[in-house]
Amino acid sequence: MQTTASVATTNASRYLQQLCKHFGHKIETRFDESSGTCLFPTGTVGLAAHDDRLVITVTADDEEALARWREVIWSHLVRFAFREDLVAPDWTAAG
């Protein structure tokens, strides 16, 4: 199962790196300025930074894990982007 969201921000690269560094203390992450991957036990989160948005892709085996990692990523992103008024994304199922 996979779902994707796009979050409007001009700070996408900064947030991508911040998220990956944060989660990297507990799980395996890989990232550079424009893309990142967080390998959670029951799912994977891919991040792609663009000039005007951060694209988040969550992949998991079941709906429960998918929902959990969507919420974890979003809650951390909101915390890191406290200076911005981010709009909650509309998650789109792949396929």
N, CA, C and O atoms as a GROMACS GRO file, in nm:
protein
  380
    1MET      N    1   0.084  -0.117   0.000
    1MET     CA    2   0.000   0.000   0.000
    1MET      C    3   0.089   0.124   0.000
    1MET      O    4   0.196   0.127   0.062
    2GLN      N    5   0.042   0.226  -0.071
    2GLN     CA    6   0.122   0.348  -0.080
    2GLN      C    7   0.032   0.470  -0.089
    2GLN      O    8  -0.075   0.464  -0.149
    3THR      N    9   0.075   0.578  -0.028
    3THR     CA   10   0.002   0.704  -0.034
    3THR      C   11   0.103   0.818  -0.044
    3THR      O   12   0.214   0.809   0.008
    4THR      N   13   0.061   0.925  -0.111
    4THR     CA   14   0.150   1.039  -0.135
    4THR      C   15   0.079   1.169  -0.102
    4THR      O   16  -0.042   1.182  -0.120
    5ALA      N   17   0.157   1.265  -0.053
    5ALA     CA   18   0.104   1.398  -0.025
    5ALA      C   19   0.208   1.501  -0.065
    5ALA      O   20   0.328   1.473  -0.066
    6SER      N   21   0.161   1.619  -0.098
    6SER     CA   22   0.247   1.731  -0.133
    6SER      C   23   0.217   1.845  -0.036
    6SER      O   24   0.102   1.884  -0.020
    7VAL      N   25   0.321   1.897   0.030
    7VAL     CA   26   0.306   2.003   0.128
    7VAL      C   27   0.375   2.129   0.074
    7VAL      O   28   0.495   2.128   0.047
    8ALA      N   29   0.298   2.235   0.059
    8ALA     CA   30   0.353   2.360   0.007
    8ALA      C   31   0.445   2.425   0.110
    8ALA      O   32   0.402   2.456   0.221
    9THR      N   33   0.571   2.445   0.072
    9THR     CA   34   0.669   2.512   0.157
    9THR      C   35   0.792   2.546   0.073
    9THR      O   36   0.829   2.471  -0.017
   10THR      N   37   0.853   2.658   0.103
   10THR     CA   38   0.978   2.693   0.036
   10THR      C   39   1.098   2.640   0.114
   10THR      O   40   1.213   2.664   0.076
   11ASN      N   41   1.072   2.570   0.223
   11ASN     CA   42   1.178   2.514   0.308
   11ASN      C   43   1.183   2.362   0.302
   11ASN      O   44   1.222   2.297   0.399
   12ALA      N   45   1.145   2.306   0.190
   12ALA     CA   46   1.135   2.160   0.178
   12ALA      C   47   1.266   2.089   0.206
   12ALA      O   48   1.267   1.989   0.278
   13SER      N   49   1.376   2.137   0.153
   13SER     CA   50   1.504   2.071   0.174
   13SER      C   51   1.543   2.072   0.320
   13SER      O   52   1.591   1.971   0.373
   14ARG      N   53   1.523   2.183   0.386
   14ARG     CA   54   1.556   2.192   0.529
   14ARG      C   55   1.474   2.093   0.610
   14ARG      O   56   1.528   2.023   0.696
   15TYR      N   57   1.344   2.087   0.584
   15TYR     CA   58   1.258   1.995   0.660
   15TYR      C   59   1.289   1.849   0.630
   15TYR      O   60   1.288   1.766   0.720
   16LEU      N   61   1.318   1.818   0.505
   16LEU     CA   62   1.356   1.683   0.466
   16LEU      C   63   1.478   1.639   0.547
   16LEU      O   64   1.478   1.531   0.606
   17GLN      N   65   1.580   1.722   0.550
   17GLN     CA   66   1.702   1.687   0.622
   17GLN      C   67   1.678   1.680   0.772
   17GLN      O   68   1.734   1.593   0.840
   18GLN      N   69   1.596   1.769   0.823
   18GLN     CA   70   1.566   1.770   0.966
   18GLN      C   71   1.490   1.643   1.006
   18GLN      O   72   1.522   1.581   1.108
   19LEU      N   73   1.392   1.604   0.926
   19LEU     CA   74   1.318   1.481   0.954
   19LEU      C   75   1.410   1.359   0.951
   19LEU      O   76   1.406   1.276   1.042
   20CYS      N   77   1.492   1.349   0.849
   20CYS     CA   78   1.582   1.233   0.837
   20CYS      C   79   1.685   1.228   0.949
   20CYS      O   80   1.714   1.121   1.002
   21LYS      N   81   1.740   1.342   0.986
   21LYS     CA   82   1.837   1.346   1.097
   21LYS      C   83   1.769   1.306   1.227
   21LYS      O   84   1.825   1.230   1.307
   22HIS      N   85   1.648   1.356   1.249
   22HIS     CA   86   1.574   1.324   1.371
   22HIS      C   87   1.547   1.174   1.382
   22HIS      O   88   1.578   1.113   1.484
   23PHE      N   89   1.491   1.117   1.278
   23PHE     CA   90   1.457   0.974   1.282
   23PHE      C   91   1.583   0.887   1.273
   23PHE      O   92   1.581   0.772   1.316
   24GLY      N   93   1.690   0.941   1.219
   24GLY     CA   94   1.815   0.868   1.204
   24GLY      C   95   1.879   0.826   1.336
   24GLY      O   96   1.969   0.742   1.337
   25HIS      N   97   1.833   0.884   1.446
   25HIS     CA   98   1.883   0.843   1.578
   25HIS      C   99   1.830   0.707   1.619
   25HIS      O  100   1.887   0.642   1.706
   26LYS      N  101   1.719   0.664   1.556
   26LYS     CA  102   1.656   0.537   1.596
   26LYS      C  103   1.640   0.436   1.483
   26LYS      O  104   1.633   0.316   1.508
   27ILE      N  105   1.634   0.485   1.360
   27ILE     CA  106   1.614   0.396   1.246
   27ILE      C  107   1.714   0.431   1.136
   27ILE      O  108   1.783   0.533   1.143
   28GLU      N  109   1.721   0.347   1.035
   28GLU     CA  110   1.807   0.375   0.921
   28GLU      C  111   1.742   0.481   0.832
   28GLU      O  112   1.625   0.471   0.796
   29THR      N  113   1.821   0.582   0.798
   29THR     CA  114   1.776   0.685   0.703
   29THR      C  115   1.887   0.710   0.603
   29THR      O  116   2.005   0.688   0.631
   30ARG      N  117   1.847   0.757   0.486
   30ARG     CA  118   1.941   0.800   0.383
   30ARG      C  119   1.885   0.930   0.326
   30ARG      O  120   1.765   0.941   0.299
   31PHE      N  121   1.973   1.028   0.308
   31PHE     CA  122   1.922   1.155   0.255
   31PHE      C  123   2.034   1.242   0.201
   31PHE      O  124   2.151   1.228   0.236
   32ASP      N  125   1.991   1.334   0.114
   32ASP     CA  126   2.076   1.444   0.070
   32ASP      C  127   1.985   1.567   0.068
   32ASP      O  128   1.880   1.566   0.131
   33GLU      N  129   2.023   1.671  -0.002
   33GLU     CA  130   1.945   1.794  -0.001
   33GLU      C  131   1.810   1.783  -0.071
   33GLU      O  132   1.719   1.861  -0.043
   34SER      N  133   1.797   1.687  -0.162
   34SER     CA  134   1.674   1.681  -0.241
   34SER      C  135   1.589   1.556  -0.222
   34SER      O  136   1.473   1.553  -0.264
   35SER      N  137   1.643   1.454  -0.158
   35SER     CA  138   1.563   1.333  -0.138
   35SER      C  139   1.607   1.260  -0.011
   35SER      O  140   1.721   1.271   0.034
   36GLY      N  141   1.513   1.186   0.046
   36GLY     CA  142   1.543   1.112   0.167
   36GLY      C  143   1.453   0.992   0.181
   36GLY      O  144   1.344   0.986   0.123
   37THR      N  145   1.500   0.895   0.259
   37THR     CA  146   1.424   0.774   0.287
   37THR      C  147   1.439   0.740   0.436
   37THR      O  148   1.550   0.742   0.490
   38CYS      N  149   1.327   0.711   0.500
   38CYS     CA  150   1.325   0.668   0.640
   38CYS      C  151   1.270   0.526   0.642
   38CYS      O  152   1.157   0.502   0.599
   39LEU      N  153   1.350   0.433   0.692
   39LEU     CA  154   1.312   0.291   0.692
   39LEU      C  155   1.259   0.251   0.830
   39LEU      O  156   1.334   0.204   0.915
   40PHE      N  157   1.129   0.270   0.850
   40PHE     CA  158   1.064   0.232   0.976
   40PHE      C  159   1.041   0.081   0.978
   40PHE      O  160   1.043   0.018   0.872
   41PRO      N  161   1.019   0.023   1.095
   41PRO     CA  162   1.001  -0.122   1.104
   41PRO      C  163   0.884  -0.176   1.020
   41PRO      O  164   0.893  -0.287   0.966
   42THR      N  165   0.777  -0.099   1.007
   42THR     CA  166   0.659  -0.148   0.935
   42THR      C  167   0.622  -0.062   0.815
   42THR      O  168   0.511  -0.070   0.764
   43GLY      N  169   0.716   0.021   0.771
   43GLY     CA  170   0.687   0.106   0.655
   43GLY      C  171   0.807   0.188   0.615
   43GLY      O  172   0.906   0.197   0.688
   44THR      N  173   0.798   0.248   0.499
   44THR     CA  174   0.904   0.332   0.446
   44THR      C  175   0.846   0.467   0.409
   44THR      O  176   0.737   0.475   0.352
   45VAL      N  177   0.919   0.572   0.442
   45VAL     CA  178   0.877   0.707   0.405
   45VAL      C  179   0.982   0.765   0.312
   45VAL      O  180   1.100   0.772   0.345
   46GLY      N  181   0.937   0.808   0.194
   46GLY     CA  182   1.023   0.875   0.098
   46GLY      C  183   0.991   1.024   0.098
   46GLY      O  184   0.874   1.062   0.106
   47LEU      N  185   1.094   1.106   0.090
   47LEU     CA  186   1.077   1.251   0.090
   47LEU      C  187   1.149   1.309  -0.031
   47LEU      O  188   1.261   1.270  -0.063
   48ALA      N  189   1.084   1.402  -0.098
   48ALA     CA  190   1.144   1.469  -0.213
   48ALA      C  191   1.123   1.619  -0.200
   48ALA      O  192   1.010   1.666  -0.193
   49ALA      N  193   1.233   1.694  -0.197
   49ALA     CA  194   1.227   1.839  -0.184
   49ALA      C  195   1.226   1.906  -0.320
   49ALA      O  196   1.309   1.877  -0.406
   50HIS      N  197   1.131   1.995  -0.338
   50HIS     CA  198   1.122   2.078  -0.458
   50HIS      C  199   1.128   2.224  -0.412
   50HIS      O  200   1.120   2.250  -0.292
   51ASP      N  201   1.142   2.317  -0.503
   51ASP     CA  202   1.152   2.458  -0.466
   51ASP      C  203   1.032   2.508  -0.386
   51ASP      O  204   1.047   2.592  -0.298
   52ASP      N  205   0.913   2.456  -0.417
   52ASP     CA  206   0.790   2.508  -0.357
   52ASP      C  207   0.709   2.405  -0.279
   52ASP      O  208   0.597   2.434  -0.235
   53ARG      N  209   0.766   2.282  -0.260
   53ARG     CA  210   0.688   2.180  -0.190
   53ARG      C  211   0.776   2.064  -0.145
   53ARG      O  212   0.885   2.041  -0.197
   54LEU      N  213   0.724   1.993  -0.048
   54LEU     CA  214   0.784   1.868  -0.001
   54LEU      C  215   0.686   1.757  -0.034
   54LEU      O  216   0.571   1.760   0.008
   55VAL      N  217   0.732   1.659  -0.110
   55VAL     CA  218   0.648   1.546  -0.147
   55VAL      C  219   0.683   1.430  -0.054
   55VAL      O  220   0.799   1.392  -0.040
   56ILE      N  221   0.580   1.375   0.009
   56ILE     CA  222   0.596   1.266   0.106
   56ILE      C  223   0.527   1.143   0.051
   56ILE      O  224   0.410   1.150   0.014
   57THR      N  225   0.598   1.031   0.046
   57THR     CA  226   0.540   0.905   0.001
   57THR      C  227   0.557   0.802   0.112
   57THR      O  228   0.669   0.776   0.156
   58VAL      N  229   0.446   0.746   0.156
   58VAL     CA  230   0.448   0.646   0.263
   58VAL      C  231   0.408   0.511   0.204
   58VAL      O  232   0.306   0.500   0.135
   59THR      N  233   0.489   0.409   0.230
   59THR     CA  234   0.462   0.273   0.183
   59THR      C  235   0.459   0.180   0.303
   59THR      O  236   0.547   0.185   0.389
   60ALA      N  237   0.356   0.095   0.310
   60ALA     CA  238   0.343   0.000   0.420
   60ALA      C  239   0.262  -0.120   0.372
   60ALA      O  240   0.197  -0.115   0.268
   61ASP      N  241   0.268  -0.228   0.450
   61ASP     CA  242   0.197  -0.351   0.414
   61ASP      C  243   0.048  -0.347   0.442
   61ASP      O  244  -0.029  -0.418   0.378
   62ASP      N  245   0.007  -0.264   0.539
   62ASP     CA  246  -0.135  -0.260   0.573
   62ASP      C  247  -0.180  -0.117   0.605
   62ASP      O  248  -0.098  -0.027   0.623
   63GLU      N  249  -0.309  -0.098   0.610
   63GLU     CA  250  -0.368   0.035   0.630
   63GLU      C  251  -0.330   0.094   0.766
   63GLU      O  252  -0.309   0.215   0.777
   64GLU      N  253  -0.322   0.010   0.869
   64GLU     CA  254  -0.287   0.058   1.002
   64GLU      C  255  -0.147   0.120   1.004
   64GLU      O  256  -0.127   0.229   1.058
   65ALA      N  257  -0.051   0.051   0.946
   65ALA     CA  258   0.086   0.103   0.941
   65ALA      C  259   0.094   0.227   0.852
   65ALA      O  260   0.165   0.322   0.884
   66LEU      N  261   0.021   0.227   0.743
   66LEU     CA  262   0.018   0.343   0.654
   66LEU      C  263  -0.031   0.466   0.729
   66LEU      O  264   0.030   0.573   0.722
   67ALA      N  265  -0.141   0.451   0.800
   67ALA     CA  266  -0.198   0.562   0.877
   67ALA      C  267  -0.102   0.608   0.986
   67ALA      O  268  -0.088   0.728   1.011
   68ARG      N  269  -0.038   0.514   1.051
   68ARG     CA  270   0.054   0.548   1.160
   68ARG      C  271   0.170   0.632   1.108
   68ARG      O  272   0.201   0.736   1.167
   69TRP      N  273   0.234   0.590   1.000
   69TRP     CA  274   0.351   0.664   0.951
   69TRP      C  275   0.314   0.796   0.888
   69TRP      O  276   0.391   0.892   0.893
   70ARG      N  277   0.196   0.804   0.828
   70ARG     CA  278   0.147   0.935   0.779
   70ARG      C  279   0.138   1.032   0.897
   70ARG      O  280   0.184   1.146   0.888
   71GLU      N  281   0.077   0.987   1.006
   71GLU     CA  282   0.059   1.073   1.124
   71GLU      C  283   0.192   1.109   1.188
   71GLU      O  284   0.213   1.224   1.227
   72VAL      N  285   0.283   1.013   1.200
   72VAL     CA  286   0.414   1.039   1.261
   72VAL      C  287   0.489   1.146   1.180
   72VAL      O  288   0.541   1.242   1.237
   73ILE      N  289   0.495   1.128   1.050
   73ILE     CA  290   0.567   1.224   0.966
   73ILE      C  291   0.501   1.362   0.972
   73ILE      O  292   0.570   1.463   0.989
   74TRP      N  293   0.370   1.365   0.959
   74TRP     CA  294   0.300   1.494   0.959
   74TRP      C  295   0.318   1.566   1.093
   74TRP      O  296   0.345   1.686   1.095
   75SER      N  297   0.304   1.496   1.205
   75SER     CA  298   0.315   1.561   1.337
   75SER      C  299   0.456   1.616   1.358
   75SER      O  300   0.472   1.725   1.415
   76HIS      N  301   0.557   1.544   1.314
   76HIS     CA  302   0.694   1.594   1.327
   76HIS      C  303   0.719   1.712   1.232
   76HIS      O  304   0.785   1.809   1.270
   77LEU      N  305   0.667   1.704   1.111
   77LEU     CA  306   0.684   1.814   1.017
   77LEU      C  307   0.621   1.942   1.071
   77LEU      O  308   0.681   2.049   1.063
   78VAL      N  309   0.502   1.932   1.127
   78VAL     CA  310   0.434   2.049   1.183
   78VAL      C  311   0.518   2.108   1.297
   78VAL      O  312   0.529   2.230   1.310
   79ARG      N  313   0.575   2.022   1.380
   79ARG     CA  314   0.659   2.068   1.490
   79ARG      C  315   0.784   2.139   1.439
   79ARG      O  316   0.822   2.244   1.491
   80PHE      N  317   0.848   2.082   1.336
   80PHE     CA  318   0.970   2.143   1.283
   80PHE      C  319   0.940   2.272   1.208
   80PHE      O  320   1.025   2.362   1.202
   81ALA      N  321   0.823   2.283   1.151
   81ALA     CA  322   0.786   2.400   1.070
   81ALA      C  323   0.696   2.495   1.148
   81ALA      O  324   0.604   2.555   1.091
   82PHE      N  325   0.720   2.510   1.276
   82PHE     CA  326   0.633   2.589   1.362
   82PHE      C  327   0.622   2.736   1.319
   82PHE      O  328   0.527   2.804   1.355
   83ARG      N  329   0.718   2.784   1.242
   83ARG     CA  330   0.713   2.923   1.195
   83ARG      C  331   0.620   2.938   1.074
   83ARG      O  332   0.585   3.050   1.036
   84GLU      N  333   0.581   2.827   1.015
   84GLU     CA  334   0.492   2.830   0.899
   84GLU      C  335   0.354   2.779   0.939
   84GLU      O  336   0.339   2.706   1.036
   85ASP      N  337   0.257   2.819   0.864
   85ASP     CA  338   0.121   2.770   0.885
   85ASP      C  339   0.092   2.667   0.776
   85ASP      O  340   0.021   2.694   0.679
   86LEU      N  341   0.150   2.548   0.793
   86LEU     CA  342   0.133   2.443   0.692
   86LEU      C  343  -0.011   2.397   0.684
   86LEU      O  344  -0.080   2.387   0.785
   87VAL      N  345  -0.054   2.369   0.564
   87VAL     CA  346  -0.188   2.316   0.541
   87VAL      C  347  -0.179   2.164   0.538
   87VAL      O  348  -0.096   2.107   0.467
   88ALA      N  349  -0.264   2.099   0.616
   88ALA     CA  350  -0.264   1.952   0.619
   88ALA      C  351  -0.283   1.898   0.478
   88ALA      O  352  -0.369   1.945   0.404
   89PRO      N  353  -0.202   1.800   0.442
   89PRO     CA  354  -0.207   1.748   0.304
   89PRO      C  355  -0.325   1.655   0.280
   89PRO      O  356  -0.378   1.594   0.373
   90ASP      N  357  -0.364   1.647   0.153
   90ASP     CA  358  -0.459   1.545   0.110
   90ASP      C  359  -0.374   1.427   0.063
   90ASP      O  360  -0.298   1.439  -0.034
   91TRP      N  361  -0.387   1.315   0.130
   91TRP     CA  362  -0.310   1.196   0.095
   91TRP      C  363  -0.380   1.126  -0.020
   91TRP      O  364  -0.501   1.104  -0.016
   92THR      N  365  -0.304   1.091  -0.122
   92THR     CA  366  -0.356   1.024  -0.240
   92THR      C  367  -0.301   0.883  -0.247
   92THR      O  368  -0.180   0.863  -0.246
   93ALA      N  369  -0.391   0.785  -0.255
   93ALA     CA  370  -0.348   0.645  -0.267
   93ALA      C  371  -0.289   0.620  -0.405
   93ALA      O  372  -0.340   0.670  -0.505
   94ALA      N  373  -0.182   0.544  -0.409
   94ALA     CA  374  -0.121   0.509  -0.536
   94ALA      C  375  -0.202   0.400  -0.605
   94ALA      O  376  -0.264   0.315  -0.540
   95GLY      N  377  -0.201   0.406  -0.734
   95GLY     CA  378  -0.269   0.304  -0.812
   95GLY      C  379  -0.404   0.345  -0.844
   95GLY      O  380  -0.478   0.272  -0.910
   0.00000   0.00000   0.00000
